[in-house]
Structures are given as C-alpha cells and as structure tokens.
Amino acid sequence: MNKFTSIEINAIYKHEHGLKYRVDDIDIHDVTGYEEWEKPKEYVLYTQLEAWTYPVWKKWVREKEDFLKKFTKITDK
C-alpha cells in the first residue's frame, strides 16, 4: 500500500501494473447531491501516457481512495 495521502495535479504516477499516467484534475462528481452529514467522494481524472491495450492519451476517472492504493508518484510536475 502506498504511503502518500495527497495527489499532485500534473505529476506523473505509475500504476501497480507499470504504466505511467499524468493526473489532470481532482474533482467531485456527484450529480445526485448528498446529505450534509455525508462527504461527497473525490475522483481523480488522469491521462494514460503509455500504450498497452488502450491507446496513449486515453482519459480515465477513478475514485481518489482507489487511486491512492494503486498508484505511486514517480515525478513532480
């Protein structure tokens, strides 16, 4: 498990399977609204930088907590 808890926009991260991605943004994507006692979930928007089964520059969205578990920061901006 990774030890970092924050995600840096424009930094490069490596997925646990080895491909590199750039974080484009972190946002809340909750179109249904939420109760005031519930915290809405944050999502990471990121771009694939290396080809595999999907082409380079494919855009992805992943829940922040899941991103923190599966990605490791490898460079700064």
N, CA, C and O atoms as a GROMACS GRO file, in nm:
protein
  308
    1MET      N    1   0.084  -0.119   0.000
    1MET     CA    2   0.000   0.000   0.000
    1MET      C    3   0.088   0.124   0.000
    1MET      O    4   0.189   0.128   0.070
    2ASN      N    5   0.051   0.225  -0.078
    2ASN     CA    6   0.126   0.348  -0.084
    2ASN      C    7   0.111   0.427   0.044
    2ASN      O    8   0.012   0.414   0.116
    3LYS      N    9   0.212   0.508   0.074
    3LYS     CA   10   0.212   0.586   0.197
    3LYS      C   11   0.164   0.729   0.174
    3LYS      O   12   0.147   0.803   0.272
    4PHE      N   13   0.142   0.772   0.050
    4PHE     CA   14   0.101   0.910   0.028
    4PHE      C   15  -0.050   0.924   0.043
    4PHE      O   16  -0.124   0.828   0.021
    5THR      N   17  -0.094   1.044   0.082
    5THR     CA   18  -0.237   1.067   0.101
    5THR      C   19  -0.288   1.181   0.015
    5THR      O   20  -0.410   1.201   0.005
    6SER      N   21  -0.198   1.256  -0.047
    6SER     CA   22  -0.242   1.363  -0.136
    6SER      C   23  -0.195   1.331  -0.278
    6SER      O   24  -0.100   1.255  -0.298
    7ILE      N   25  -0.262   1.389  -0.373
    7ILE     CA   26  -0.231   1.365  -0.513
    7ILE      C   27  -0.199   1.499  -0.576
    7ILE      O   28  -0.271   1.597  -0.556
    8GLU      N   29  -0.091   1.505  -0.652
    8GLU     CA   30  -0.047   1.630  -0.713
    8GLU      C   31  -0.089   1.635  -0.860
    8GLU      O   32  -0.059   1.545  -0.938
    9ILE      N   33  -0.158   1.741  -0.895
    9ILE     CA   34  -0.201   1.760  -1.033
    9ILE      C   35  -0.080   1.787  -1.121
    9ILE      O   36   0.011   1.859  -1.081
   10ASN      N   37  -0.078   1.729  -1.240
   10ASN     CA   38   0.028   1.736  -1.341
   10ASN      C   39   0.149   1.648  -1.309
   10ASN      O   40   0.242   1.641  -1.389
   11ALA      N   41   0.150   1.583  -1.195
   11ALA     CA   42   0.259   1.490  -1.163
   11ALA      C   43   0.235   1.358  -1.236
   11ALA      O   44   0.122   1.328  -1.276
   12ILE      N   45   0.342   1.280  -1.254
   12ILE     CA   46   0.334   1.151  -1.321
   12ILE      C   47   0.328   1.041  -1.215
   12ILE      O   48   0.405   1.042  -1.119
   13TYR      N   49   0.237   0.947  -1.234
   13TYR     CA   50   0.219   0.836  -1.141
   13TYR      C   51   0.229   0.706  -1.219
   13TYR      O   52   0.196   0.699  -1.337
   14LYS      N   53   0.274   0.603  -1.151
   14LYS     CA   54   0.282   0.470  -1.212
   14LYS      C   55   0.178   0.380  -1.147
   14LYS      O   56   0.170   0.372  -1.024
   15HIS      N   57   0.099   0.313  -1.230
   15HIS     CA   58   0.000   0.218  -1.182
   15HIS      C   59   0.073   0.092  -1.133
   15HIS      O   60   0.185   0.067  -1.176
   16GLU      N   61   0.013   0.016  -1.047
   16GLU     CA   62   0.075  -0.105  -0.994
   16GLU      C   63   0.113  -0.204  -1.104
   16GLU      O   64   0.199  -0.290  -1.082
   17HIS      N   65   0.052  -0.194  -1.223
   17HIS     CA   66   0.088  -0.281  -1.335
   17HIS      C   67   0.200  -0.224  -1.420
   17HIS      O   68   0.245  -0.291  -1.514
   18GLY      N   69   0.247  -0.102  -1.391
   18GLY     CA   70   0.366  -0.049  -1.455
   18GLY      C   71   0.349   0.066  -1.552
   18GLY      O   72   0.448   0.132  -1.584
   19LEU      N   73   0.228   0.093  -1.602
   19LEU     CA   74   0.211   0.202  -1.697
   19LEU      C   75   0.209   0.337  -1.626
   19LEU      O   76   0.172   0.348  -1.509
   20LYS      N   77   0.250   0.441  -1.700
   20LYS     CA   78   0.258   0.577  -1.644
   20LYS      C   79   0.136   0.659  -1.687
   20LYS      O   80   0.084   0.645  -1.797
   21TYR      N   81   0.094   0.746  -1.594
   21TYR     CA   82  -0.021   0.832  -1.615
   21TYR      C   83   0.008   0.971  -1.557
   21TYR      O   84   0.088   0.985  -1.464
   22ARG      N   85  -0.056   1.072  -1.614
   22ARG     CA   86  -0.046   1.209  -1.560
   22ARG      C   87  -0.181   1.247  -1.498
   22ARG      O   88  -0.285   1.227  -1.560
   23VAL      N   89  -0.178   1.300  -1.377
   23VAL     CA   90  -0.301   1.345  -1.312
   23VAL      C   91  -0.339   1.480  -1.369
   23VAL      O   92  -0.259   1.574  -1.367
   24ASP      N   93  -0.462   1.490  -1.420
   24ASP     CA   94  -0.511   1.613  -1.480
   24ASP      C   95  -0.591   1.699  -1.382
   24ASP      O   96  -0.586   1.822  -1.388
   25ASP      N   97  -0.665   1.634  -1.293
   25ASP     CA   98  -0.751   1.709  -1.203
   25ASP      C   99  -0.804   1.617  -1.094
   25ASP      O  100  -0.801   1.494  -1.108
   26ILE      N  101  -0.852   1.677  -0.988
   26ILE     CA  102  -0.925   1.605  -0.882
   26ILE      C  103  -1.054   1.682  -0.863
   26ILE      O  104  -1.053   1.804  -0.847
   27ASP      N  105  -1.165   1.610  -0.864
   27ASP     CA  106  -1.293   1.679  -0.861
   27ASP      C  107  -1.396   1.592  -0.791
   27ASP      O  108  -1.375   1.474  -0.765
   28ILE      N  109  -1.508   1.654  -0.760
   28ILE     CA  110  -1.622   1.582  -0.704
   28ILE      C  111  -1.722   1.565  -0.816
   28ILE      O  112  -1.764   1.663  -0.878
   29HIS      N  113  -1.760   1.442  -0.843
   29HIS     CA  114  -1.855   1.414  -0.949
   29HIS      C  115  -1.978   1.346  -0.891
   29HIS      O  116  -2.000   1.226  -0.911
   30ASP      N  117  -2.055   1.422  -0.821
   30ASP     CA  118  -2.175   1.370  -0.761
   30ASP      C  119  -2.293   1.449  -0.813
   30ASP      O  120  -2.321   1.559  -0.764
   31VAL      N  121  -2.361   1.397  -0.911
   31VAL     CA  122  -2.472   1.469  -0.970
   31VAL      C  123  -2.603   1.447  -0.895
   31VAL      O  124  -2.703   1.513  -0.925
   32THR      N  125  -2.604   1.357  -0.800
   32THR     CA  126  -2.728   1.329  -0.727
   32THR      C  127  -2.741   1.413  -0.601
   32THR      O  128  -2.846   1.412  -0.538
   33GLY      N  129  -2.636   1.484  -0.562
   33GLY     CA  130  -2.638   1.559  -0.438
   33GLY      C  131  -2.603   1.467  -0.322
   33GLY      O  132  -2.584   1.347  -0.340
   34TYR      N  133  -2.594   1.523  -0.204
   34TYR     CA  134  -2.560   1.442  -0.087
   34TYR      C  135  -2.616   1.508   0.038
   34TYR      O  136  -2.641   1.629   0.041
   35GLU      N  137  -2.636   1.428   0.138
   35GLU     CA  138  -2.682   1.480   0.266
   35GLU      C  139  -2.568   1.553   0.335
   35GLU      O  140  -2.452   1.518   0.314
   36GLU      N  141  -2.597   1.652   0.414
   36GLU     CA  142  -2.490   1.734   0.472
   36GLU      C  143  -2.397   1.655   0.566
   36GLU      O  144  -2.285   1.700   0.589
   37TRP      N  145  -2.439   1.542   0.619
   37TRP     CA  146  -2.351   1.463   0.705
   37TRP      C  147  -2.261   1.368   0.624
   37TRP      O  148  -2.168   1.309   0.678
   38GLU      N  149  -2.290   1.354   0.496
   38GLU     CA  150  -2.208   1.268   0.411
   38GLU      C  151  -2.109   1.353   0.332
   38GLU      O  152  -2.144   1.458   0.279
   39LYS      N  153  -1.987   1.306   0.326
   39LYS     CA  154  -1.886   1.375   0.246
   39LYS      C  155  -1.890   1.318   0.104
   39LYS      O  156  -1.881   1.197   0.087
   40PRO      N  157  -1.903   1.404   0.002
   40PRO     CA  158  -1.904   1.351  -0.135
   40PRO      C  159  -1.768   1.292  -0.171
   40PRO      O  160  -1.666   1.334  -0.117
   41LYS      N  161  -1.766   1.196  -0.260
   41LYS     CA  162  -1.643   1.130  -0.299
   41LYS      C  163  -1.567   1.214  -0.401
   41LYS      O  164  -1.625   1.277  -0.489
   42GLU      N  165  -1.434   1.212  -0.387
   42GLU     CA  166  -1.349   1.280  -0.483
   42GLU      C  167  -1.302   1.180  -0.587
   42GLU      O  168  -1.280   1.062  -0.557
   43TYR      N  169  -1.287   1.228  -0.709
   43TYR     CA  170  -1.240   1.144  -0.819
   43TYR      C  171  -1.118   1.207  -0.883
   43TYR      O  172  -1.107   1.329  -0.893
   44VAL      N  173  -1.027   1.122  -0.927
   44VAL     CA  174  -0.906   1.166  -0.995
   44VAL      C  175  -0.927   1.148  -1.145
   44VAL      O  176  -0.967   1.040  -1.190
   45LEU      N  177  -0.900   1.252  -1.221
   45LEU     CA  178  -0.906   1.247  -1.366
   45LEU      C  179  -0.763   1.241  -1.415
   45LEU      O  180  -0.682   1.327  -1.380
   46TYR      N  181  -0.729   1.139  -1.494
   46TYR     CA  182  -0.589   1.122  -1.534
   46TYR      C  183  -0.579   1.068  -1.676
   46TYR      O  184  -0.675   1.013  -1.730
   47THR      N  185  -0.460   1.087  -1.736
   47THR     CA  186  -0.436   1.052  -1.876
   47THR      C  187  -0.329   0.946  -1.886
   47THR      O  188  -0.224   0.955  -1.823
   48GLN      N  189  -0.356   0.845  -1.966
   48GLN     CA  190  -0.260   0.737  -1.989
   48GLN      C  191  -0.148   0.789  -2.080
   48GLN      O  192  -0.175   0.847  -2.185
   49LEU      N  193  -0.022   0.769  -2.040
   49LEU     CA  194   0.093   0.819  -2.116
   49LEU      C  195   0.166   0.711  -2.194
   49LEU      O  196   0.253   0.742  -2.275
   50GLU      N  197   0.132   0.585  -2.171
   50GLU     CA  198   0.197   0.475  -2.241
   50GLU      C  199   0.091   0.382  -2.299
   50GLU      O  200  -0.016   0.366  -2.240
   51ALA      N  201   0.120   0.321  -2.411
   51ALA     CA  202   0.023   0.232  -2.476
   51ALA      C  203   0.030   0.093  -2.414
   51ALA      O  204   0.134   0.048  -2.367
   52TRP      N  205  -0.083   0.027  -2.416
   52TRP     CA  206  -0.095  -0.114  -2.378
   52TRP      C  207  -0.217  -0.162  -2.453
   52TRP      O  208  -0.215  -0.165  -2.576
   53THR      N  209  -0.324  -0.202  -2.385
   53THR     CA  210  -0.445  -0.239  -2.458
   53THR      C  211  -0.526  -0.116  -2.496
   53THR      O  212  -0.605  -0.122  -2.590
   54TYR      N  213  -0.508  -0.007  -2.427
   54TYR     CA  214  -0.574   0.119  -2.461
   54TYR      C  215  -0.469   0.213  -2.518
   54TYR      O  216  -0.352   0.203  -2.483
   55PRO      N  217  -0.510   0.306  -2.605
   55PRO     CA  218  -0.413   0.395  -2.668
   55PRO      C  219  -0.360   0.501  -2.573
   55PRO      O  220  -0.421   0.533  -2.470
   56VAL      N  221  -0.244   0.555  -2.609
   56VAL     CA  222  -0.188   0.668  -2.536
   56VAL      C  223  -0.287   0.783  -2.540
   56VAL      O  224  -0.359   0.799  -2.639
   57TRP      N  225  -0.291   0.862  -2.437
   57TRP     CA  226  -0.377   0.980  -2.418
   57TRP      C  227  -0.521   0.945  -2.383
   57TRP      O  228  -0.606   1.033  -2.383
   58LYS      N  229  -0.549   0.819  -2.354
   58LYS     CA  230  -0.684   0.782  -2.307
   58LYS      C  231  -0.706   0.847  -2.171
   58LYS      O  232  -0.618   0.846  -2.085
   59LYS      N  233  -0.824   0.903  -2.152
   59LYS     CA  234  -0.862   0.966  -2.025
   59LYS      C  235  -0.928   0.864  -1.934
   59LYS      O  236  -1.005   0.779  -1.979
   60TRP      N  237  -0.897   0.874  -1.805
   60TRP     CA  238  -0.954   0.783  -1.706
   60TRP      C  239  -1.006   0.862  -1.587
   60TRP      O  240  -0.963   0.974  -1.562
   61VAL      N  241  -1.099   0.802  -1.514
   61VAL     CA  242  -1.151   0.859  -1.389
   61VAL      C  243  -1.154   0.746  -1.287
   61VAL      O  244  -1.200   0.636  -1.316
   62ARG      N  245  -1.105   0.776  -1.167
   62ARG     CA  246  -1.101   0.674  -1.062
   62ARG      C  247  -1.128   0.742  -0.928
   62ARG      O  248  -1.085   0.855  -0.906
   63GLU      N  249  -1.196   0.674  -0.840
   63GLU     CA  250  -1.219   0.726  -0.706
   63GLU      C  251  -1.084   0.750  -0.637
   63GLU      O  252  -0.993   0.667  -0.647
   64LYS      N  253  -1.072   0.862  -0.569
   64LYS     CA  254  -0.945   0.903  -0.509
   64LYS      C  255  -0.886   0.795  -0.417
   64LYS      O  256  -0.767   0.766  -0.425
   65GLU      N  257  -0.966   0.737  -0.332
   65GLU     CA  258  -0.916   0.635  -0.239
   65GLU      C  259  -0.858   0.515  -0.314
   65GLU      O  260  -0.756   0.460  -0.272
   66ASP      N  261  -0.921   0.476  -0.422
   66ASP     CA  262  -0.870   0.365  -0.502
   66ASP      C  263  -0.740   0.406  -0.572
   66ASP      O  264  -0.646   0.326  -0.581
   67PHE      N  265  -0.734   0.529  -0.623
   67PHE     CA  266  -0.612   0.578  -0.687
   67PHE      C  267  -0.495   0.573  -0.588
   67PHE      O  268  -0.386   0.529  -0.624
   68LEU      N  269  -0.518   0.616  -0.467
   68LEU     CA  270  -0.412   0.616  -0.365
   68LEU      C  271  -0.358   0.476  -0.338
   68LEU      O  272  -0.241   0.460  -0.304
   69LYS      N  273  -0.441   0.375  -0.352
   69LYS     CA  274  -0.400   0.237  -0.327
   69LYS      C  275  -0.320   0.177  -0.443
   69LYS      O  276  -0.235   0.092  -0.421
   70LYS      N  277  -0.348   0.221  -0.566
   70LYS     CA  278  -0.294   0.152  -0.683
   70LYS      C  279  -0.186   0.229  -0.760
   70LYS      O  280  -0.125   0.173  -0.851
   71PHE      N  281  -0.160   0.355  -0.724
   71PHE     CA  282  -0.065   0.437  -0.797
   71PHE      C  283   0.046   0.487  -0.706
   71PHE      O  284   0.025   0.510  -0.587
   72THR      N  285   0.165   0.505  -0.764
   72THR     CA  286   0.282   0.558  -0.695
   72THR      C  287   0.333   0.678  -0.773
   72THR      O  288   0.352   0.670  -0.895
   73LYS      N  289   0.355   0.788  -0.705
   73LYS     CA  290   0.406   0.909  -0.770
   73LYS      C  291   0.552   0.884  -0.808
   73LYS      O  292   0.632   0.837  -0.726
   74ILE      N  293   0.587   0.916  -0.935
   74ILE     CA  294   0.726   0.895  -0.977
   74ILE      C  295   0.796   1.024  -1.018
   74ILE      O  296   0.919   1.026  -1.027
   75THR      N  297   0.722   1.134  -1.042
   75THR     CA  298   0.784   1.262  -1.073
   75THR      C  299   0.699   1.375  -1.018
   75THR      O  300   0.581   1.357  -0.987
   76ASP      N  301   0.762   1.490  -1.007
   76ASP     CA  302   0.686   1.612  -0.979
   76ASP      C  303   0.634   1.664  -1.111
   76ASP      O  304   0.653   1.602  -1.216
   77LYS      N  305   0.567   1.777  -1.105
   77LYS     CA  306   0.507   1.838  -1.224
   77LYS      C  307   0.599   1.840  -1.343
   77LYS      O  308   0.561   1.889  -1.450
   0.00000   0.00000   0.00000
